[in-house]
Amino acid sequence: MDRRKFIKTAGLAAGATLLSGMGIAGMTAEKGKGMKIVVLTGSPRLNGNTNHMASQFIKGAEEAGHEVYRFDCTRHKVAGCIGCNACGMNGDCFIRDDFSELRPHLLEADMVVFVTPMYYFGFPSQLKAVIDRFYAVNGRIKGASKQSAFLMAYANTDHKEAEPMISHYKTLLNYLGWQDRGMVIAPGMWPAGAVQNTKYSCQAYELGKNL
């Protein structure tokens, strides 16, 4: 099957998912039930600033009654997409690795949260590899009425340096048709633990708590 047929098939699947997803989202909002949330972290530092922000967000979200699945990308083996198209953008991935653990949670999630440091003005390679593998489930997550949030920390203080990553996040959501629920951007976070006891730590908690 050529790429055009892949995209057409994936688009049809996404349309079907959009309809069912809208119904699920509506029922969740109406009945006030908790969401299923996937948190993807990109920092290899156990005591890093974004890992702290992730924990604060999760604490708030769980206190609010949501179910959270955390996937620390740097602690799993996930290879980058090789563009083989064996998945057809909506099937089993040819690569056998830890993405298979994330996959069912990603498909079922009402919300996906990206928590990441800036590495050389972009996403860490481990998180980017996971995002690239979204390709294999594209037909089921695109237009699926999911929500999202973005938590980020970086060492410098020039806000312009954060713009490329923020733009990447917004472009990803625009393509997938997901709704942004908020961003926490923490500049000036160089040493591990610097974000603790700052307003950014509180903002991460409040973002999860107020979903």
C-alpha positions in Angstrom: 0.0 0.0 0.0 1.4 3.4 -0.9 1.6 6.4 1.4 -1.5 8.1 -0.1 -3.6 5.1 0.8 -2.1 5.0 4.3 -3.0 8.6 4.8 -6.5 8.1 3.4 -7.1 5.0 5.7 -5.7 6.8 8.7 -8.0 9.8 8.0 -11.1 7.6 7.9 -10.1 6.0 11.1 -9.4 9.4 12.7 -12.9 10.6 11.6 -14.5 7.6 13.3 -12.5 8.1 16.4 -13.4 11.8 16.5 -17.1 11.0 16.6 -16.7 8.4 19.4 -14.2 10.6 21.2 -16.6 13.5 21.3 -19.2 11.4 22.9 -16.9 10.1 25.5 -15.6 13.6 26.3 -19.1 14.9 26.6 -20.1 12.2 29.0 -17.0 12.8 31.1 -17.7 16.5 31.4 -21.4 16.0 32.1 -21.0 13.4 34.9 -17.9 15.0 36.3 -15.9 11.8 36.2 -12.1 11.8 36.3 -10.0 11.6 33.2 -7.3 9.2 32.2 -4.1 11.2 31.9 -0.8 10.1 30.3 2.2 12.1 31.5 5.3 11.9 29.2 8.5 13.1 30.8 11.7 13.8 28.9 14.4 14.4 31.6 17.1 11.8 32.4 17.8 13.5 35.8 15.9 11.7 38.6 15.9 14.9 40.7 15.6 17.2 37.7 13.4 20.3 37.6 10.8 18.9 35.1 10.6 15.6 36.9 9.6 17.6 40.0 7.1 19.6 37.9 5.7 16.3 36.6 5.3 15.0 40.2 3.5 18.2 41.2 1.2 18.1 38.3 0.4 14.4 39.0 -0.2 15.2 42.7 -2.8 17.8 41.8 -4.4 15.7 39.1 -4.8 12.7 41.4 -6.2 14.9 44.2 -8.8 16.1 41.7 -9.8 12.5 41.0 -8.0 11.8 37.8 -6.2 8.6 36.9 -2.6 9.2 35.8 -0.1 7.0 34.0 3.4 8.3 34.0 5.9 7.3 31.2 9.4 8.4 31.8 10.9 8.3 28.3 14.5 8.2 29.4 13.9 5.1 31.5 12.4 3.1 28.6 13.9 1.8 25.4 12.0 3.5 22.6 13.6 3.7 19.2 12.9 6.4 16.7 10.5 5.9 13.9 12.2 4.4 10.8 9.5 5.4 8.3 8.8 1.9 7.1 5.0 2.5 6.9 4.4 -1.1 8.1 1.9 0.3 10.6 -0.1 2.1 8.0 -0.4 4.9 10.5 -2.9 2.9 12.4 -1.6 -0.5 13.2 1.2 -2.5 14.9 4.6 -1.0 14.8 7.4 -3.0 13.2 9.8 -2.1 16.1 9.4 -4.2 19.2 10.3 -2.1 22.2 8.8 -0.3 25.2 6.5 1.8 23.1 4.2 -1.2 23.3 3.8 -0.4 27.1 2.7 3.1 26.4 0.5 2.4 23.4 -2.7 1.2 25.1 -2.5 4.1 27.7 -2.0 6.6 24.9 -5.0 5.3 23.0 -7.3 5.4 26.1 -6.1 8.7 27.4 -8.4 11.7 27.7 -5.3 13.9 28.1 -1.6 13.7 27.2 0.8 15.9 29.1 4.3 16.7 27.8 6.9 17.5 30.6 10.4 18.4 29.3 13.6 20.3 29.7 15.1 22.2 26.9 18.1 20.3 25.4 20.1 22.4 23.0 17.0 24.4 22.1 14.7 21.4 21.5 13.1 18.4 22.9 15.4 15.7 24.4 15.9 12.9 21.9 14.2 10.3 24.2 10.9 12.2 24.3 11.1 13.1 20.6 11.5 9.4 19.7 8.3 8.7 21.6 6.4 11.5 19.9 7.7 10.3 16.5 6.3 6.9 17.2 2.8 8.5 17.5 2.9 7.9 13.8 1.9 4.2 14.3 -1.3 5.2 16.1 -2.0 8.4 14.1 -5.3 7.2 12.8 -6.7 6.7 16.4 -5.3 9.7 18.2 -5.7 12.4 15.5 -9.0 14.2 16.0 -9.7 12.1 19.1 -10.9 15.0 21.3 -8.0 14.6 23.7 -6.7 17.4 25.9 -3.1 18.3 26.5 -0.7 20.4 28.6 2.9 21.5 28.3 5.4 21.8 31.2 8.9 23.0 30.4 12.0 24.2 32.1 15.2 25.7 30.7 18.4 27.2 32.0 18.5 30.6 30.3 16.1 33.4 30.9 15.5 34.7 27.4 11.9 33.9 26.6 12.6 33.9 22.9 14.6 30.8 23.3 11.6 28.9 24.6 9.4 29.9 21.6 10.6 27.1 19.2 9.5 24.4 21.7 6.3 26.1 22.5 5.6 26.4 18.7 6.4 22.8 18.2 3.9 21.9 21.0 1.2 24.1 19.5 1.8 22.8 16.0 1.5 19.2 17.2 -1.8 20.0 18.9 -3.1 21.8 15.9 -2.4 18.8 13.7 -3.8 16.2 16.2 -6.9 18.4 17.0 -6.2 18.3 20.7 -7.2 21.0 23.2 -4.6 22.8 25.1 -5.4 23.1 28.8 -2.4 25.1 29.9 1.4 25.6 29.9 3.9 26.1 32.6 7.2 27.5 31.3 10.0 27.9 33.9 13.1 29.9 32.8 16.3 30.2 34.7 16.3 26.6 36.0 19.9 25.4 35.8 20.8 23.2 38.8 18.7 20.2 39.6 16.0 21.1 42.1 16.0 24.8 41.3 12.3 24.8 40.5 11.3 23.6 43.9 9.6 26.1 46.1 9.1 28.4 43.1 5.9 29.7 41.6 6.4 27.2 38.7 6.2 24.3 41.0 2.9 25.7 42.4 1.6 26.3 38.9 2.3 22.7 37.9 0.3 21.5 40.9 -2.5 23.9 40.3 -2.7 23.0 36.6 -3.3 19.4 37.6 -5.6 20.2 40.5 -7.9 22.5 38.4 -8.5 20.2 35.4 
